[in-house]
């Protein structure tokens, strides 16, 4: 039997090499597809490999009458309607390992840029100015970093922070205390994160509980002059509340790689604030990471179609149906 694998997003060509090497696969990978093109192609697809650009919502799933599985070349599956996919018996898999280092390094780069105001100083040099007085920063050494979410990426960030002689505390209700302790990290509750941290780095998954977790009430618990980094999910932050805190000085600065709506609208309250560092969702955008996640996603699909074995399943309940 020949299966059709649809790749509606731009993925690294290494993924296509893996798919083409497998037998009995019809590969449809024209490059980035429009919404209309995606909906037209979905009825013939047995499997999907996606990145973040294609939205696999209820409309798309309804069109995908043959679809058996989705592999995400990356970690987040916010662009997939997981409950609807599960109800339809569609297995969703991701590739959680491939972009760990790229995201951790980006997070740390944002932290350094925030601490030393590197982008702002660079902008003044481009404008022909020599302004040393406006950009007095702070050292990371001796500061406390609060890591919210202590999975693969959170742990990788913690290791780098410890190398910079920071004190690292972490919150994650699903991680045993001894896992953190083995790394030299103290596992604490969220209030302690807010009260003790000089820097807070967000690495939590987006759920109903974590949405808007950084808001006016939690910011009120934080140290004056705290700095916040988010390279995980934009909706973890209440943007209006954070903007108010940045303007008042309660929060000294923020470094953001993700946004609730991407790209952010022109009236985004954080765009244009002088104490915010912005990047356009680049954390996983290294060639190294894109090769790994693309290849891993392709291997997930090949193995599942060939053997019926599923790995890295995001919706395990579907396997019990």
C-alpha positions, -999 to 999 in steps of 0.1 A, spaced: 0 0 0 12 35 -9 8 63 17 7 100 9 28 122 32 20 159 29 46 184 39 28 218 37 55 239 54 91 246 45 113 219 62 149 212 58 156 190 27 171 164 49 136 154 59 127 147 23 158 126 19 145 104 47 110 101 32 123 94 -3 145 67 10 115 48 24 93 26 3 56 29 -6 55 67 1 41 94 -21 57 126 -10 38 159 -16 62 187 -5 57 218 -28 71 242 -2 50 266 19 14 261 11 -13 286 13 -44 279 34 -64 272 3 -37 249 -11 -35 230 23 -73 224 24 -73 211 -11 -44 187 -5 -55 174 29 -82 149 17 -54 128 1 -30 129 30 -23 99 52 4 117 72 15 153 78 48 168 86 44 204 98 62 233 114 44 262 130 31 280 99 3 256 90 -28 257 113 -43 223 116 -76 234 132 -111 218 131 -117 229 95 -84 214 83 -90 181 103 -125 178 88 -110 180 54 -83 154 62 -106 123 59 -77 98 55 -52 114 80 -37 90 105 -8 110 120 9 144 123 45 149 130 56 184 142 92 193 133 97 211 166 82 210 201 51 231 203 18 219 189 -3 250 196 -12 251 159 -30 218 161 -64 212 175 -54 183 198 -88 174 212 -104 173 178 -75 153 163 -77 129 192 -114 124 187 -107 116 151 -81 90 160 -52 110 147 -19 106 164 2 137 170 39 134 175 66 160 181 104 163 181 113 176 215 151 171 215 162 188 183 159 225 192 169 223 229 203 237 225 194 264 200 165 276 222 187 275 253 215 295 236 190 320 223 175 324 257 209 331 272 217 355 244 185 374 252 194 375 289 229 389 281 214 414 257 189 425 283 214 427 311 238 449 290 214 467 267 234 455 237 207 461 210 200 496 222 236 505 223 241 490 189 212 511 175 228 544 188 261 535 171 243 530 138 227 564 144 262 579 146 262 584 184 289 576 210 268 572 242 284 553 270 264 568 298 230 556 289 237 519 288 250 509 322 241 473 327 242 446 353 263 415 357 248 380 357 272 368 383 257 367 417 221 372 404 193 348 409 177 333 379 142 319 382 134 292 356 97 285 351 94 251 335 123 227 341 121 205 311 149 200 285 152 236 276 148 249 312 176 226 324 199 236 295 194 272 304 201 265 341 234 248 332 245 278 313 234 302 341 254 282 367 285 285 345 280 323 348 280 319 386 243 327 389 221 312 416 193 292 399 159 283 413 132 266 393 95 258 393 80 228 377 53 207 393 62 176 372 99 175 380 112 156 411 133 178 434 163 154 431 165 161 394 170 198 400 192 192 430 216 170 409 221 200 387 227 224 417 192 240 413 167 245 440 131 236 431 107 261 446 71 273 443 60 300 419 57 327 446 93 320 456 103 324 419 86 358 418 100 370 452 136 360 448 145 362 411 165 390 395 159 374 362 129 352 353 131 329 322 99 313 310 99 277 296 65 265 306 40 249 281 9 269 274 -22 256 293 -52 272 308 -32 275 341 -1 291 325 -18 315 301 -12 351 313 8 338 343 29 370 342 3 396 350 -2 426 373 -8 404 404 23 382 399 44 412 389 34 428 421 51 399 440 84 404 421 115 423 431 117 459 418 140 459 387 133 423 378 141 413 342 119 388 322 128 366 293 103 347 272 114 324 244 87 298 250 51 310 244 39 346 240 6 340 257 24 332 290 26 370 294 -2 395 298 12 421 275 -7 451 287 2 443 324 39 438 315 39 470 294 26 490 324 52 474 347 80 482 322 69 518 319 67 522 357 102 506 362 89 478 384 102 455 356 135 469 345 134 451 311 121 422 291 135 402 262 109 385 240 112 361 211 75 350 211 42 368 210 5 359 215 -1 368 179 27 363 154 36 386 138 24 410 165 -1 437 154 10 473 150 -7 482 183 12 456 204 18 474 237 54 461 240 67 470 206 86 503 208 93 503 245 130 513 251 136 486 277 124 457 257 146 435 234 126 419 205 134 391 181 109 375 157 106 339 171 142 329 162 150 306 191 149 273 171 160 290 139 195 276 135 204 253 107 216 228 132 182 226 149 162 226 117 181 197 103 176 176 135 138 183 139 131 178 102 149 145 101 134 134 134 99 142 122 104 123 90 117 93 109 87 93 131 64 92 101 84 65 83 85 42 114 48 47 122 36 39 87 60 10 83 56 -7 117 27 9 135 50 21 163 45 57 175 71 77 194 70 111 211 32 110 211 16 143 223 -19 128 227 -13 93 242 -51 89 248 -55 83 211 -36 51 213 -62 36 237 -91 42 214 
